[in-house]
């Protein structure tokens, strides 16, 4: 995980345009009383990050059809392997 540039909330409030310009190039962390509180980043960076997140579901959230599809699925032969204990 990379270290983000940190800026106090007071500095951000005094010069929001400056820090927004920086955030267009790299995400920045806004701190309050020395504690990390917020991250400001470009919308492109956010969308890229969001696209990489995989959504997982609890089994209770799946429909019966989805559960059955999982039960019926098979590993394609080119991806099969043998477990060795």
Contact map, one row per residue, 1 for C-alpha under 8 A:
1110000000000000000000000000000000000000000000000000000000000000000000000000000000000
1111000000000000000000000000000000000000000000000000000000000000000000000000000000000
1111100000000000000000000000000000000000000000000000000000000000000000000000000000000
0111110000000000000000000111100000000000000000000000000000000000000000000000000000000
0011111000000000000000000011100000000000000000000000000000000000000000000000000000000
0001111100000000000000000001111000000000000000000000000000000000000000000000000000000
0000111110110000000000000001111000000000000000000000000000000000000000000000000000000
0000011111110000000000000000011111000000000000000000000000000000000000000000000000000
0000001111111000000000000000011100000000000000000000000000000000000000000000000000000
0000000111111100000000000000000000000000000000000000000000000000000000000000000000000
0000001111111111000000000000000000000000000000000000000000000000000000000000000000000
0000001111111111001000000000010000000000000000000000000000000000000000000000000000000
0000000011111111000000000000000000000000000000000000000000000000000000000000000000000
0000000001111111000000000000000000000000000000000000000000000000000000000000000000000
0000000000111111111000000000000000000000000000000000000000000000000000000000000000000
0000000000111111111100000000000000000000000000000000000000000000000000000000000000000
0000000000000011111110000000000000000000000000000000000000000000000000000000000000000
0000000000000011111111000000000000000000000000000000000000000000000000000000000000000
0000000000010011111111100001000000000000000000000000000000000000000000000000000000000
0000000000000001111111110000000000000001100000000000000000000000000000000000000000000
0000000000000000111111111000000000000000000000000000000000000000000000000000000000000
0000000000000000011111111111000000000000000000000000000000000000000000000000000000000
0000000000000000001111111111000000000001110000000000000000000000000000000000000000000
0000000000000000000111111110000000000000110000000000000000000000000000000000000000000
0000000000000000000011111110000000000000010000000000000000000000000000000000000000000
0001000000000000000001111111000000000000110000000000000000000000000000000000000000000
0001100000000000000001111111100000000011110000000000000000000000000000000000000000000
0001111000000000001001100111110000000011100000000000000000000000000000000000000000000
0001111000000000000000000011111000011111000000000000000000000000000000000000000000000
0000011110010000000000000001111100011111000000000000000000000000000000000000000000000
0000011110000000000000000000111111111100000000000000000000000000000000000000000000000
0000000110000000000000000000011111111000000000000000000000000000000000000000000000000
0000000100000000000000000000001111100000000000000000000000000000000000000000000000000
0000000100000000000000000000001111110000000000000000000000000000000000000000000000000
0000000000000000000000000000001111111000000000000000000000000000000000000000000000000
0000000000000000000000000000111101111100000000000000000000000000000000000000000000000
0000000000000000000000000000111100111110000000000000000000000000000000000000000000000
0000000000000000000000000000111000011111000000000000000000000000000000000000000000000
0000000000000000000000000011110000001111100000000000000000000000000000000000000000000
0000000000000000000100100011110000000111110000000000000000000000000000000000000000000
0000000000000000000100110111000000000011111011000000000000000000000000000000000000000
0000000000000000000000111110000000000001111111000000000000000000000000000000000000000
0000000000000000000000000000000000000000111111100000000000000000000000000000000000000
0000000000000000000000000000000000000000011111110000000000000000000000000000000000000
0000000000000000000000000000000000000000111111111000000000000000000000000000000000000
0000000000000000000000000000000000000000111111111100000000000000000000000000000000000
0000000000000000000000000000000000000000001111111110000000000000000000000000000000000
0000000000000000000000000000000000000000000111111111000000000000000000000000000000000
0000000000000000000000000000000000000000000011111111100000000000000000000000000000000
0000000000000000000000000000000000000000000001111111100000000000000000000000000000000
0000000000000000000000000000000000000000000000111111110000000000000000000000000000000
0000000000000000000000000000000000000000000000011111110000000000000000000000000000000
0000000000000000000000000000000000000000000000001111111000000000000000000000000000000
0000000000000000000000000000000000000000000000000011111100000000000000000000000000000
0000000000000000000000000000000000000000000000000000111110000000000000000000000000000
0000000000000000000000000000000000000000000000000000011111000000000000000000000000000
0000000000000000000000000000000000000000000000000000001111111100000000000000000000000
0000000000000000000000000000000000000000000000000000000111111100000000000000000000000
0000000000000000000000000000000000000000000000000000000011111100001000000000000000000
0000000000000000000000000000000000000000000000000000000011111110000000000000000000000
0000000000000000000000000000000000000000000000000000000011111110000000000000000000000
0000000000000000000000000000000000000000000000000000000011111111111000000000000000000
0000000000000000000000000000000000000000000000000000000000011111111000000000000000000
0000000000000000000000000000000000000000000000000000000000000111111100000000000000000
0000000000000000000000000000000000000000000000000000000000000111111110000000000000000
0000000000000000000000000000000000000000000000000000000000000111111111000000000000000
0000000000000000000000000000000000000000000000000000000000100111111111100000000000000
0000000000000000000000000000000000000000000000000000000000000001111111110000000000000
0000000000000000000000000000000000000000000000000000000000000000111111111000000000000
0000000000000000000000000000000000000000000000000000000000000000011111111000000000000
0000000000000000000000000000000000000000000000000000000000000000001111111000000000000
0000000000000000000000000000000000000000000000000000000000000000000111111100000000000
0000000000000000000000000000000000000000000000000000000000000000000011111110000000000
0000000000000000000000000000000000000000000000000000000000000000000000011111000000000
0000000000000000000000000000000000000000000000000000000000000000000000001111101100000
0000000000000000000000000000000000000000000000000000000000000000000000000111111100000
0000000000000000000000000000000000000000000000000000000000000000000000000011111100000
0000000000000000000000000000000000000000000000000000000000000000000000000001111100000
0000000000000000000000000000000000000000000000000000000000000000000000000011111110000
0000000000000000000000000000000000000000000000000000000000000000000000000011111111000
0000000000000000000000000000000000000000000000000000000000000000000000000000001111100
0000000000000000000000000000000000000000000000000000000000000000000000000000000111110
0000000000000000000000000000000000000000000000000000000000000000000000000000000011111
0000000000000000000000000000000000000000000000000000000000000000000000000000000001111
0000000000000000000000000000000000000000000000000000000000000000000000000000000000111
